[in-house]
Amino acid sequence: MSSIIDTLIEMGFSKEKAEIAVSRSDSTNIEGIMDWILSHEEELQSSSPNTLEQTEPKQNDTDESNVDNIKSSSPQQSDMQPTEELTARSIKCNDCGKLFKNEDEVQFHAVKLGHQNFSESTEEKKPLTEEEKKEQLAKIEAKLRQRRLDREAREKQEELEREKSRIKSGKELLEAKKKYEEQEMKKILDQRKREKEEERLARQRVKDQIEQDKIARKAKFSGKPEDAEDVKPSVPTVTPRVAINYSEVKLQIRLTDGSSLTQTFQAKEPLSAVRLYIEMNRKDAEGPFNLMTTFPKKVFLGEDYEKPLDTLGLAPSAVLIVSKSSQPAFSS
C-alpha cells in the first residue's frame, strides 16, 4: 500500500488524503482508489485539495551523495555497477513511452487508456515536477467538478420526474373522482325521472277514474243506464291498466303533521302490513288512526286490511292519508 500512497502523493494529493483513501476504500489497486476519491470528494473536504506534498531535494541530494560515497569506498560496489545498470528500475508502456514504478500504476494506465504493451526498463521514473503535479491536480479537480455537476443534473432530473409523476397521479385521481360524481348524479336524475313518471301515471289513473265516475253518475241520473254502458268503453286506459299485474307497490304515506313516509311493498301484501309499517315508523303522534285515499276518497274499513294492495287499486303507486280517529277502522 505504501507504493500506492506514494503514487497518489506524486499525483498531487496530500499524504493525509492518500492515507484516508487507501484505508477507507475496499480496493487494492490505484484505479479503484481513484474512483473512490472521485466519488467521495465531500469526505475529503476537511483536507485542502491544493495541499501538495513537497519533495525535499536536499534529502535526495544527500542520499545520492551518500550512495556515491559508498560506491567509491567499496570496490565490490564498483564491480557490481555494470550489473545494477542492467537491473529493471521501472516498467515502460511501449504504446506511449510512459514509465511506471509498480504494477498498480501499470494496471491503472492499462484500464484507463487501453494500452497493452509493457516491458521492463532500466530507466528510473523521475518524480513529478511542480508543473506536472499542478497539471495532474487540475485534471482531478476538473473531474471532481464534472462528477458533481453530473450528480446535480441527475438529481434535478429525478426530482423533475417525481414531480411529473405526482402531477399525473393527482390528475388521474381528480378524473376518477369527477367520473364517480357524474355517475352518482346520473343515478339520482334517473331515479327522480322514474318517480316523476310514476306520479304522472298515478295522477292520470285518478283523472281517468274521476272521469269514469262522472260518466257513470250522469248515466244514472239521466235514467239511461244503457247509455252509460255505451260510454264506458270509450275510456281506453281503464281496461289495460286493470289487466296489468304489478309485483310491487310504491306508497307515499302522509302523516297527520304534514310529513310523509315512502315505502315499497309487495303487490300481494295485505293493507295490514302497511298499517304495521306506519305504527313502527311514524313520529307525528300516537293513537288510533285510519287510512284513506283522496281521489276518489275512500276510507278503508276492517275487511279491507286483509286484502292485497293490488286488489285495493293501489298498484303500482298511490298516496295514503293517515287520519286521527277515536275508534280505528281496523283493530290489530
C-alpha atoms as one frame of an Amber mdcrd trajectory, in Angstrom:
protein
   0.000   0.000   0.000   2.958   2.359   0.540   3.631   2.370  -3.213   0.007
   3.401  -3.879   0.275   6.200  -1.315   3.466   7.393  -2.990   1.719   7.335
  -6.364  -1.176   9.414  -5.039   1.265  11.880  -3.492   3.027  12.232  -6.838
  -0.355  12.856  -8.498  -0.867  15.875  -6.259  -2.790  14.539  -3.263  -1.617
  15.236   0.252  -0.311  12.361   2.298  -3.278  12.629   4.661  -5.797  12.332
   1.822  -3.894   9.458   0.264  -3.853   7.529   3.535  -7.585   8.165   4.109
  -8.432   6.969   0.600  -6.335   3.803   0.936  -7.769   2.949   4.367 -11.440
   3.590   3.570 -11.696   2.179   0.054 -12.201  -1.532  -0.466  -9.879  -1.611
  -3.463  -6.243  -2.699  -3.522  -5.309  -1.066  -6.842  -4.766   2.530  -7.881
  -7.797   2.554 -10.198 -10.281   1.575  -7.501  -8.808   4.062  -5.044  -9.014
   6.874  -7.640 -12.692   6.022  -8.252 -13.315   6.162  -4.504 -11.633   9.588
  -4.284 -13.729  10.938  -7.168 -16.995   9.681  -5.637 -16.194  10.691  -2.010
 -14.868  14.185  -2.518 -17.099  15.541   0.250 -15.471  13.242   2.812 -12.085
  14.693   1.865 -13.182  18.353   2.159 -11.551  18.686   5.561  -8.200  18.465
   3.796  -7.267  21.257   1.392  -7.200  19.903  -2.201  -4.457  22.305  -3.147
  -2.088  20.946  -0.473   0.805  19.273  -2.216   3.417  17.101  -0.667   6.636
  18.890  -1.361   9.641  16.738  -2.008  12.860  17.526  -0.219  15.575  17.922
  -2.806  18.205  18.375  -0.130  17.409  14.984   1.341  17.532  13.407  -2.118
  20.830  15.090  -2.846  22.182  13.852   0.474  21.050  10.334  -0.293  22.672
  10.454  -3.724  25.926  11.744  -2.297  25.876   9.012   0.344  25.358   6.439
  -2.370  28.284   7.863  -4.379  30.489   7.786  -1.267  29.542   4.199  -0.595
  30.257   3.243  -4.205  33.638   4.951  -4.203  34.630   3.460  -0.886  33.563
  -0.070  -1.691  35.355  -1.866  -4.522  32.679  -4.520  -4.541  30.016  -1.926
  -5.340  32.052  -0.539  -8.224  32.492  -4.023  -9.576  28.747  -4.629  -9.422
  27.863  -1.307 -11.087  27.534  -2.736 -14.609  25.122  -5.346 -13.254  22.992
  -2.699 -11.485  22.757  -0.692 -14.683  21.020  -3.660 -16.287  18.583  -4.068
 -13.422  14.942  -3.147 -14.286  14.043   0.028 -12.413  10.641   0.723 -13.970
   8.000  -0.588 -16.336   7.606   1.127 -19.694   4.493   1.384 -21.862   5.587
   0.588 -25.400   2.457   2.271 -26.795   3.049   5.750 -25.321   6.516   5.571
 -23.726   5.488   6.392 -20.147   7.322   4.891 -17.185   5.707   3.360 -14.121
   7.076   2.364 -10.741   4.882  -0.623  -9.940   2.175  -2.958 -11.176  -0.618
  -0.817  -9.687   0.308   2.142 -11.862   0.581  -0.132 -14.902  -2.857  -1.625
 -14.243  -4.432   1.807 -13.799  -2.808   3.065 -17.013  -3.885  -0.027 -18.979
  -7.510   0.259 -17.845  -7.646   3.998 -18.420  -6.083   4.166 -21.911  -6.423
   0.573 -23.091  -2.677   0.095 -23.672  -1.479  -3.489 -23.503   2.190  -3.486
 -24.478   4.514  -3.086 -21.461   8.147  -4.056 -20.818  10.748  -3.693 -18.104
  13.101  -0.733 -18.381  16.396   0.237 -16.766  15.280   3.857 -16.773  14.182
   5.235 -13.444  10.905   7.105 -13.313  11.588  10.678 -12.331   9.389  12.307
  -9.717   6.744  14.696 -10.977   7.741  18.314 -11.265   5.698  21.046  -9.635
   4.147  21.900 -13.020   3.189  18.239 -13.602   1.745  17.955 -10.115  -0.340
  21.098 -10.624  -1.489  19.868 -14.039  -2.438  16.464 -12.597  -4.269  18.117
  -9.710  -6.119  20.413 -12.108  -7.285  17.389 -14.114  -8.515  15.651 -10.967
 -10.318  18.785  -9.788 -11.917  19.121 -13.208 -13.134  15.512 -12.980 -14.487
  16.164  -9.493 -16.351  19.244 -10.685 -17.737  17.359 -13.659 -18.911  14.499
 -11.432 -20.531  16.979  -9.068 -22.303  18.704 -11.968 -23.433  15.356 -13.394
 -24.777  14.307  -9.991 -26.643  17.598  -9.543 -28.107  17.325 -13.050 -29.160
  13.719 -12.377 -30.769  14.656  -9.051 -32.576  17.568 -10.705 -33.876  15.281
 -13.461 -35.035  12.705 -10.901 -36.827  15.433  -8.930 -38.490  16.623 -12.144
 -39.636  13.085 -12.942 -41.052  12.671  -9.421 -42.942  15.950  -9.760 -44.353
  14.867 -13.131 -45.439  11.554 -11.627 -47.102  13.338  -8.690 -48.988  15.711
 -11.023 -50.078  12.797 -13.215 -51.342  10.846 -10.192 -53.249  13.916  -8.985
 -54.907  14.391 -12.370 -55.902  10.719 -12.542 -57.375  10.936  -9.044 -59.382
  14.064  -9.925 -60.658  12.465 -13.137 -61.713   9.320 -11.283 -63.484  11.410
  -8.627 -65.237  13.507 -11.291 -66.357  10.388 -13.165 -67.714   8.865  -9.959
 -69.656  12.055  -9.140 -71.097  12.147 -12.668 -72.255   8.535 -12.358 -73.868
   9.229  -8.976 -75.608  12.333 -10.351 -76.894  10.321 -13.313 -78.309   7.700
 -10.941 -80.079  10.401  -8.922 -81.530  12.011 -12.064 -82.727   8.640 -13.367
 -84.365   7.897 -10.009 -86.116  11.270  -9.980 -87.250  10.731 -13.549 -88.767
   7.366 -12.668 -90.514   8.823  -9.614 -91.993  11.658 -11.686 -93.186   9.210
 -14.287 -94.836   7.071 -11.611 -96.524  10.144 -10.110 -97.743  11.175 -13.557
 -99.216   7.751 -14.162-100.860   7.802 -10.737-102.453  11.201 -11.427-103.586
  10.011 -14.807-105.270   6.970 -13.253-107.028   9.213 -10.752-108.233  11.501
 -13.552-109.444   8.540 -15.564-111.263   7.193 -12.518-112.902  10.561 -11.866
-113.944  10.823 -15.482-115.404   7.340 -15.356-117.313   8.168 -12.167-118.727
  11.316 -13.787-119.943   9.352 -16.772-121.486   6.723 -14.518-123.278   9.342
 -12.388-124.501  11.172 -15.453-125.892   7.978 -16.890-127.503   7.115 -13.575
-129.250  10.450 -13.096-130.352  10.663 -16.717-132.163   7.356 -16.369-130.295
   5.825 -19.297-128.015   3.133 -17.912-127.610   1.679 -21.342-126.008   4.900
 -22.464-123.561   4.650 -19.568-122.633   1.191 -20.662-122.079   2.516 -24.142
-119.852   5.301 -22.870-117.618   3.171 -20.632-115.698   1.507 -23.444-114.742
   4.970 -24.690-112.140   5.205 -21.886-109.147   3.408 -23.406-106.911   3.475
 -20.337-109.156   1.693 -17.844-109.223  -1.840 -19.205-105.470  -2.206 -19.948
-104.488  -0.933 -16.507-106.666  -3.474 -14.765-105.098  -6.248 -16.787-101.517
  -5.296 -15.750-100.058  -7.368 -12.934 -97.664  -5.353 -10.794 -95.199  -7.057
  -8.487 -94.512  -4.035  -6.275 -96.493  -1.113  -4.925 -94.847   2.185  -4.022
 -96.802   4.117  -1.392 -96.441   7.683  -0.181 -97.958   7.891   3.300 -98.886
  11.380   4.538 -98.913  11.676   8.339-101.015  13.978  10.485 -98.237  16.553
  10.988 -97.657  17.043   7.260 -94.615  14.792   6.990 -94.617  11.710   4.832
 -93.195   8.208   4.596 -92.302   6.488   1.339 -92.012   2.712   1.157 -92.273
  -0.069  -1.438 -94.367  -3.156  -0.645 -95.115  -6.358  -2.485 -98.293  -6.140
  -4.523 -99.737  -9.208  -2.772 -99.089  -7.942   0.750-102.240  -7.042   2.719
-103.048  -3.491   3.760-102.430  -4.540   7.365 -98.670  -4.713   6.537 -98.808
  -1.038   5.585-100.599  -0.215   8.839 -97.952  -2.083  10.839 -95.200  -0.204
   8.999 -96.839   3.119   9.884 -97.163   2.183  13.558 -93.457   1.294  13.709
 -92.124   4.344  11.841 -94.487   7.270  12.475 -93.203  10.161  14.585 -96.115
  12.565  14.305 -98.358  11.245  17.059 -99.605   8.144  18.770-103.051   6.645
  18.988-105.617   5.073  16.672-105.784   6.169  13.039-107.494   5.376   9.783
-106.138   5.109   6.233-107.845   6.611   3.218-107.231   7.754  -0.351-108.017
  11.206  -1.784-109.197  10.740  -5.374-111.575   9.119  -5.208-111.909   9.462
  -1.463-112.144   6.117   0.245-111.746   5.180   3.908-110.532   1.631   4.330
-112.603  -0.490   6.685-111.726  -3.535   8.744-112.146  -6.106   5.988-110.035
  -4.015   3.580-106.914  -4.551   5.695-106.854  -8.242   4.797-106.964  -7.593
   1.047-103.818  -7.381  -1.146-102.647  -3.941  -2.183-103.142  -4.557  -5.900
-106.733  -5.666  -5.283-107.425  -2.380  -3.471-106.286  -0.423  -6.563-103.060
   0.867  -5.001-100.651  -0.636  -7.581 -98.204   0.391  -8.873 -98.176   3.552
  -6.687-100.589   5.552  -4.599-100.942   8.142  -1.836-102.427   7.168   1.528
-103.642   9.671   4.120-103.334   8.967   7.855-106.250  10.500   9.789-106.843
  10.563  13.529-109.722   8.536  14.822-111.156   7.858  18.243-112.065   4.385
  17.079-109.831   2.779  14.419-111.425   1.140  11.426-109.100  -1.799  11.949
-108.202  -3.440  15.225-104.933  -5.340  15.467
